[in-house]
Amino acid sequence: MRHLITIWVCKLVYWFLRRTGRHGAALPGLIAEKMDPKLINRLQKLPEGLIVITGTNGKTTTTHLVAEVLKKMGKRVFTNHSGSNMTRGILSSIVRNSKLNGRLPYDVAVLELDEAYAAKLSPILKPKASILTNVLRDQLDRFGEIDYTAKLLMRLAANTTDLVVYNACDPRLVYTPKNTKAKTISYGYVQNLAKNFPVDDNWHSEKVTAVPQTDYSLAAISASKIGLLAKNNKMVVDRSKLPGVHNALNLSGVIALINELYPESKVDFGNLKPPYGRGEEITVGDRTYILQLVKNPAGFSVAMGVEPNLPALIIINDSIADSRDVSWLWDVDVEQLSKRHALETSGTRAYDMANRLRYSDIGVSNIDVDIKNSIQHFVKHYERGVIFLTYTAMLQTRKIMQKLSRERRRK
């Protein structure tokens, strides 16, 4: 009865927030956490259980792709679409999607969890399956060194009951099989692709880490397809709507998970699109721009390969959700950006980013801390482009560009 009362109260809070014109997505989750913290356990009771995805980079995209493939298979999928990967965000989604009788009308849950929350919640949730994407330096002011982050991921592996899919090309995840009783399946890439996926161990070196043989190995990447060696069987998969080499690797992990959980199913992995802000295309009138989230040196360096010849706007914020410490910008291999014929910077750390570029003799044509002004300038001068941005900058930019798009349509 307690969970029913919690759901009714929180649904009433949602209704009130909407009536007053406020979003307030976290408030119902906060109330649910206080009233009934065990409400989150309802996810493990779904008919096909719970799948958890975590890691430094790629967890939002991988979660989205797993959910979309399962929907193609006819499954009713519960997932945290907004990328709210902490307890309150997940509880908010449970409350919002529950029926008034308390039932969750889904077959399977697919959750993105922040690395720390994955470790904290996994003993409670006992997920059926999990994907561990990678361990890279990120938010050092919160997580500290990456060996600690790796230990957090191993706790999730230890509490996963059936299947752990892990990126064996990450040197801190190779020990995953020793840390779980669940079946383990590895994914990664062949040696000649290793240069596309930097790891922290050789960040300032020309050396390329030797990679192990994996159960699912990314063997070829083109703009429209990937070639995958899946347990020695060759697969060619359409990835034309998933830009960037990082998404090729994310897709490999998704294929590994689905093939192992549903070996008898015929699965269509084609025509998958990235979630918002992770390679998402936004149009403003007849102009098109790609939004690409960046939050650490490895992620930024890999993401620079998205449409490498287009002009770019780089928006760096330093709020708590972005990480207050932006010293990571100095570890980014910005030389790749020199090929672009125009670069602009914005956000609260617009000048820090411009300074980093100029230390590499890369010119910046426009610097403006005001995100709205900088987007309007970028849209005015370039018909196509890529916008690299941190998390809060991405949320602001999407709203601004959607408003610009509506205004263009009304004209």
C-alpha positions as CSV (number, residue, x, y, z in Angstrom):
1,M,0.0,0.0,0.0
2,R,2.9,2.3,0.7
3,H,4.1,2.4,-2.9
4,L,0.5,3.2,-4.1
5,I,0.3,6.2,-1.8
6,T,3.7,7.4,-3.0
7,I,2.7,7.1,-6.6
8,W,-0.6,8.9,-6.0
9,V,1.1,11.8,-4.1
10,C,3.8,12.2,-6.7
11,K,1.4,12.1,-9.6
12,L,-0.5,14.9,-7.9
13,V,2.7,16.9,-7.6
14,Y,3.3,16.4,-11.4
15,W,-0.2,17.6,-12.1
16,F,0.3,20.7,-10.0
17,L,3.7,21.5,-11.6
18,R,2.2,21.3,-15.1
19,R,-0.8,23.4,-14.1
20,T,1.6,26.1,-12.8
21,G,3.8,26.0,-15.9
22,R,6.8,24.5,-14.3
23,H,8.7,21.4,-15.3
24,G,10.1,20.3,-12.0
25,A,11.1,16.8,-13.1
26,A,13.2,16.1,-10.1
27,L,10.7,17.1,-7.4
28,P,8.4,14.1,-7.6
29,G,11.5,11.9,-7.5
30,L,12.7,13.7,-4.4
31,I,9.4,13.2,-2.7
32,A,9.3,9.5,-3.7
33,E,12.8,9.0,-2.3
34,K,11.7,10.3,1.1
35,M,8.3,8.5,1.1
36,D,9.3,5.1,-0.3
37,P,13.0,4.6,-1.4
38,K,12.2,0.9,-2.1
39,L,9.9,2.0,-5.0
40,I,12.9,1.6,-7.3
41,N,12.8,-2.2,-6.7
42,R,9.7,-2.5,-8.9
43,L,12.0,-2.4,-12.0
44,Q,13.6,-5.8,-11.2
45,K,10.1,-7.4,-11.1
46,L,9.3,-6.7,-14.7
47,P,8.9,-9.9,-16.8
48,E,12.2,-9.6,-18.6
49,G,14.0,-7.9,-15.8
50,L,16.4,-4.9,-15.8
51,I,19.4,-3.9,-18.0
52,V,21.8,-1.3,-16.6
53,I,24.4,0.6,-18.7
54,T,27.2,2.6,-17.1
55,G,30.7,3.9,-17.8
56,T,32.4,7.3,-18.4
57,N,31.4,7.9,-22.0
58,G,28.6,6.5,-24.2
59,K,26.2,5.4,-21.5
60,T,23.3,7.7,-22.6
61,T,23.7,6.7,-26.3
62,T,24.1,3.0,-25.5
63,T,21.0,3.1,-23.2
64,H,19.0,4.8,-25.9
65,L,20.1,2.3,-28.6
66,V,19.4,-0.7,-26.5
67,A,15.9,0.6,-25.7
68,E,15.2,1.4,-29.4
69,V,16.3,-2.0,-30.6
70,L,14.1,-3.7,-27.9
71,K,11.1,-1.6,-29.1
72,K,11.8,-2.8,-32.7
73,M,11.5,-6.3,-31.3
74,G,8.0,-5.5,-29.9
75,K,9.0,-5.1,-26.3
76,R,7.5,-2.5,-24.0
77,V,10.5,-0.7,-22.6
78,F,10.8,1.4,-19.5
79,T,13.8,3.7,-19.7
80,N,15.1,7.0,-18.4
81,H,14.9,8.9,-21.7
82,S,16.0,12.2,-20.2
83,G,19.4,10.9,-19.1
84,S,18.4,11.4,-15.5
85,N,20.8,8.7,-14.2
86,M,20.6,9.3,-10.5
87,T,18.0,7.9,-8.0
88,R,15.6,10.8,-8.0
89,G,15.4,11.0,-11.8
90,I,14.7,7.3,-12.1
91,L,12.1,7.5,-9.3
92,S,10.4,10.4,-11.2
93,S,10.2,8.2,-14.3
94,I,8.7,5.3,-12.3
95,V,6.1,7.5,-10.8
96,R,5.2,9.2,-14.0
97,N,4.8,6.0,-15.9
98,S,3.0,3.9,-13.3
99,K,-0.7,3.2,-13.6
100,L,-2.9,4.5,-10.8
101,N,-3.1,0.9,-9.5
102,G,0.7,1.0,-9.2
103,R,1.4,-1.3,-12.1
104,L,4.3,-0.6,-14.5
105,P,3.0,-1.7,-17.9
106,Y,6.4,-2.8,-19.4
107,D,8.3,-6.0,-20.3
108,V,11.8,-4.8,-19.6
109,A,13.7,-1.9,-18.0
110,V,16.8,-0.3,-19.6
111,L,18.5,2.2,-17.3
112,E,21.5,4.5,-17.6
113,L,23.1,4.8,-14.2
114,D,25.8,7.3,-13.2
115,E,28.9,5.3,-12.2
116,A,28.6,6.0,-8.4
117,Y,24.8,5.3,-8.4
118,A,25.4,2.1,-10.4
119,A,27.6,0.9,-7.5
120,K,25.2,2.1,-4.9
121,L,22.0,0.7,-6.4
122,S,23.1,-2.5,-8.0
123,P,22.9,-4.5,-4.7
124,I,19.3,-3.4,-4.4
125,L,18.3,-3.7,-8.1
126,K,20.2,-6.9,-9.0
127,P,20.1,-6.2,-12.7
128,K,19.7,-9.2,-15.1
129,A,22.3,-7.7,-17.5
130,S,24.7,-4.8,-17.7
131,I,27.0,-3.0,-20.1
132,L,30.3,-1.4,-19.0
133,T,31.4,1.1,-21.6
134,N,34.7,2.5,-20.5
135,V,36.7,4.2,-17.6
136,L,38.2,7.6,-18.5
137,R,39.2,10.7,-16.5
138,D,36.0,12.7,-16.0
139,Q,34.7,15.0,-13.3
140,L,37.9,14.7,-11.2
141,D,36.4,17.1,-8.7
142,R,33.8,14.4,-8.0
143,F,35.2,11.0,-8.8
144,G,38.9,11.4,-8.2
145,E,41.2,9.0,-10.0
146,I,40.0,6.5,-12.6
147,D,41.0,3.4,-10.6
148,Y,38.3,4.4,-8.1
149,T,35.8,4.7,-11.0
150,A,36.8,1.2,-12.2
151,K,36.0,-0.2,-8.7
152,L,32.5,1.3,-8.9
153,L,31.9,-0.5,-12.2
154,M,33.1,-3.8,-10.8
155,R,30.5,-3.5,-8.0
156,L,27.8,-3.4,-10.7
157,A,29.3,-6.4,-12.4
158,A,29.4,-8.3,-9.1
159,N,25.7,-7.7,-8.6
160,T,24.5,-8.5,-12.1
161,T,22.8,-11.9,-12.2
162,D,22.9,-13.2,-15.8
163,L,25.1,-11.3,-18.3
164,V,27.8,-8.6,-18.2
165,V,28.9,-7.1,-21.5
166,Y,32.1,-5.1,-21.2
167,N,34.6,-3.2,-23.3
168,A,37.7,-5.4,-23.1
169,C,39.8,-2.9,-24.9
170,D,39.6,-0.6,-21.9
171,P,42.6,-1.6,-19.7
172,R,40.6,-1.1,-16.5
173,L,37.7,-3.3,-17.6
174,V,39.7,-6.4,-18.7
175,Y,39.4,-7.9,-15.2
176,T,35.6,-7.9,-15.3
177,P,35.2,-11.7,-15.6
178,K,37.1,-12.1,-12.2
179,N,34.6,-9.8,-10.5
180,T,31.3,-11.4,-11.4
181,K,29.6,-14.8,-11.4
182,A,27.4,-13.8,-14.3
183,K,28.3,-14.8,-17.9
184,T,30.7,-12.3,-19.4
185,I,30.9,-11.2,-23.1
186,S,33.6,-8.8,-24.3
187,Y,33.4,-6.3,-27.1
188,G,35.9,-3.9,-28.6
189,Y,37.9,-3.2,-31.8
190,V,40.7,-4.7,-33.8
191,Q,44.2,-3.4,-33.4
192,N,44.3,-1.2,-36.6
193,L,41.3,0.8,-35.2
194,A,42.9,1.4,-31.7
195,K,44.2,4.8,-32.7
196,N,40.6,6.0,-32.9
197,F,39.9,5.2,-29.3
198,P,42.4,6.9,-26.9
199,V,42.8,5.5,-23.4
200,D,44.2,7.3,-20.4
201,D,47.3,5.1,-20.1
202,N,48.9,6.5,-23.3
203,W,47.3,9.9,-23.5
204,H,50.5,11.8,-24.0
205,S,52.3,9.1,-25.9
206,E,52.5,8.0,-29.6
207,K,52.2,4.4,-28.4
208,V,49.0,2.6,-29.2
209,T,47.9,0.1,-26.6
210,A,47.7,-3.5,-27.7
211,V,44.1,-4.7,-27.7
212,P,42.9,-8.2,-26.9
213,Q,40.7,-10.4,-29.1
214,T,37.1,-9.9,-28.1
215,D,33.8,-11.8,-28.6
216,Y,32.4,-8.9,-30.7
217,S,35.1,-6.9,-32.5
218,L,34.6,-3.7,-34.4
219,A,36.6,-4.5,-37.6
220,A,35.7,-1.7,-40.0
221,I,34.1,1.7,-39.9
222,S,32.7,3.8,-42.7
223,A,30.3,6.8,-42.7
224,S,27.3,4.5,-43.4
225,K,28.2,1.1,-42.0
226,I,30.2,-0.9,-39.5
227,G,31.8,-4.3,-40.0
228,L,31.7,-6.5,-36.9
229,L,33.3,-9.9,-36.1
230,A,30.6,-11.4,-33.9
231,K,32.1,-14.6,-32.4
232,N,34.0,-15.1,-35.7
233,N,30.9,-14.5,-37.8
234,K,31.0,-11.3,-40.0
235,M,28.2,-8.8,-39.6
236,V,27.6,-5.6,-41.6
237,V,25.3,-3.1,-39.9
238,D,23.9,0.2,-41.1
239,R,25.1,3.2,-39.0
240,S,24.3,6.0,-41.4
241,K,22.4,8.0,-38.8
242,L,24.9,7.5,-36.0
243,P,27.9,9.8,-36.7
244,G,31.3,9.4,-35.1
245,V,33.6,6.5,-34.4
246,H,32.5,6.5,-30.8
247,N,29.0,5.6,-31.9
248,A,30.4,2.7,-33.9
249,L,31.8,1.3,-30.7
250,N,28.6,2.0,-28.8
251,L,26.6,0.1,-31.4
252,S,29.0,-2.8,-31.1
253,G,28.2,-3.1,-27.4
254,V,24.5,-2.9,-28.1
255,I,24.7,-5.7,-30.7
256,A,26.7,-7.9,-28.2
257,L,24.1,-7.5,-25.5
258,I,21.0,-8.1,-27.7
259,N,22.5,-11.1,-29.5
260,E,23.4,-12.7,-26.2
261,L,20.1,-12.0,-24.4
262,Y,17.9,-12.8,-27.4
263,P,19.9,-15.3,-29.5
264,E,16.9,-16.6,-31.4
265,S,15.4,-13.3,-32.3
266,K,15.9,-11.6,-35.7
267,V,17.0,-8.1,-34.8
268,D,17.2,-5.0,-37.0
269,F,20.0,-2.8,-35.9
270,G,19.7,-0.4,-38.8
271,N,18.3,3.2,-38.9
272,L,19.1,3.9,-35.3
273,K,19.5,7.6,-34.3
274,P,21.5,9.0,-31.4
275,P,19.7,10.5,-28.4
276,Y,19.4,14.3,-28.0
277,G,22.7,16.2,-27.9
278,R,24.8,13.2,-28.8
279,G,25.2,13.6,-32.5
280,E,21.6,14.9,-32.8
281,E,20.8,17.0,-35.9
282,I,18.8,20.2,-35.4
283,T,17.5,22.2,-38.3
284,V,16.9,26.0,-38.2
285,G,15.0,26.8,-41.4
286,D,17.0,25.2,-44.2
287,R,20.2,25.1,-42.1
288,T,21.4,21.9,-40.3
289,Y,23.6,21.6,-37.2
290,I,24.9,18.6,-35.3
291,L,25.0,18.8,-31.4
292,Q,27.8,16.8,-29.9
293,L,28.2,16.5,-26.1
294,V,31.8,16.7,-24.8
295,K,32.8,16.4,-21.2
296,N,36.3,15.0,-20.9
297,P,39.5,14.8,-23.0
298,A,38.9,11.3,-24.5
299,G,35.3,12.1,-25.5
300,F,36.2,15.4,-27.0
301,S,39.1,14.1,-29.0
302,V,37.0,11.3,-30.5
303,A,34.0,13.5,-31.1
304,M,36.1,15.9,-33.2
305,G,35.9,13.3,-36.0
306,V,32.2,14.2,-36.5
307,E,32.0,16.1,-39.8
308,P,35.7,17.2,-39.5
309,N,35.5,19.8,-42.2
310,L,32.5,21.8,-41.1
311,P,32.8,25.0,-39.0
312,A,32.4,24.5,-35.3
313,L,31.1,26.3,-32.3
314,I,32.4,25.1,-28.9
315,I,30.3,26.0,-25.9
316,I,32.0,25.2,-22.5
317,N,30.1,25.8,-19.2
318,D,31.5,25.1,-15.7
319,S,28.4,24.5,-13.6
320,I,28.3,21.6,-11.1
321,A,26.7,19.3,-13.7
322,D,29.5,20.0,-16.2
323,S,32.3,19.9,-13.6
324,R,33.6,23.1,-12.1
325,D,37.2,22.1,-13.0
326,V,37.9,22.7,-16.7
327,S,41.6,22.0,-16.6
328,W,40.7,18.9,-18.7
329,L,40.6,21.2,-21.7
330,W,44.4,21.2,-21.8
331,D,44.5,17.5,-22.3
332,V,42.3,17.7,-25.4
333,D,44.1,17.0,-28.7
334,V,42.8,20.3,-30.3
335,E,45.1,20.1,-33.3
336,Q,42.4,18.1,-35.0
337,L,40.2,21.3,-35.0
338,S,42.8,23.2,-37.1
339,K,41.3,21.6,-40.3
340,R,38.0,23.4,-39.8
341,H,37.7,26.6,-41.7
342,A,36.0,28.4,-38.8
343,L,35.9,28.1,-35.0
344,E,33.9,30.0,-32.5
345,T,33.7,29.7,-28.7
346,S,31.0,30.4,-26.1
347,G,29.7,29.6,-22.6
348,T,31.0,30.6,-19.2
349,R,34.4,29.4,-20.2
350,A,34.5,30.7,-23.7
351,Y,37.8,32.5,-23.2
352,D,39.4,29.5,-21.6
353,M,38.5,27.4,-24.6
354,A,39.7,30.1,-27.0
355,N,43.0,30.4,-25.0
356,R,43.5,26.7,-25.2
357,L,43.1,26.8,-29.0
358,R,45.4,29.8,-29.4
359,Y,48.2,28.0,-27.5
360,S,48.0,25.5,-30.4
361,D,48.1,28.3,-32.9
362,I,44.5,27.8,-33.9
363,G,42.5,31.0,-34.5
364,V,39.0,31.7,-33.2
365,S,36.8,34.0,-35.2
366,N,34.2,34.8,-32.5
367,I,34.2,34.7,-28.7
368,D,31.0,35.4,-26.8
369,V,30.1,34.1,-23.3
370,D,26.4,34.7,-24.1
371,I,25.2,31.4,-25.6
372,K,22.1,32.9,-27.3
373,N,24.2,35.6,-29.0
374,S,26.8,33.1,-30.2
375,I,24.2,30.6,-31.6
376,Q,22.5,33.4,-33.5
377,H,25.9,34.5,-34.9
378,F,26.8,30.9,-35.9
379,V,23.4,30.2,-37.6
380,K,23.6,33.5,-39.4
381,H,27.1,32.8,-40.9
382,Y,27.1,29.1,-41.5
383,E,24.5,26.9,-43.2
384,R,25.9,23.7,-41.7
385,G,28.1,23.1,-38.7
386,V,28.9,21.2,-35.6
387,I,28.3,22.5,-32.0
388,F,30.5,20.8,-29.3
389,L,29.1,21.5,-25.9
390,T,29.1,20.5,-22.2
391,Y,26.0,19.2,-20.5
392,T,24.3,22.3,-19.3
393,A,25.3,24.1,-22.5
394,M,23.6,21.4,-24.5
395,L,20.3,21.9,-22.6
396,Q,20.4,25.6,-23.1
397,T,21.4,25.3,-26.8
398,R,18.6,22.9,-27.7
399,K,16.0,25.3,-26.2
400,I,17.5,28.3,-28.1
401,M,17.7,26.5,-31.4
402,Q,14.2,25.0,-31.1
403,K,12.9,28.5,-30.5
404,L,14.9,29.8,-33.5
405,S,13.5,27.0,-35.6
406,R,9.9,27.9,-34.6
407,E,10.5,31.5,-35.4
408,R,11.9,30.7,-38.9
409,R,8.8,28.5,-39.6
410,R,6.4,31.4,-38.7
411,K,8.1,33.8,-41.1
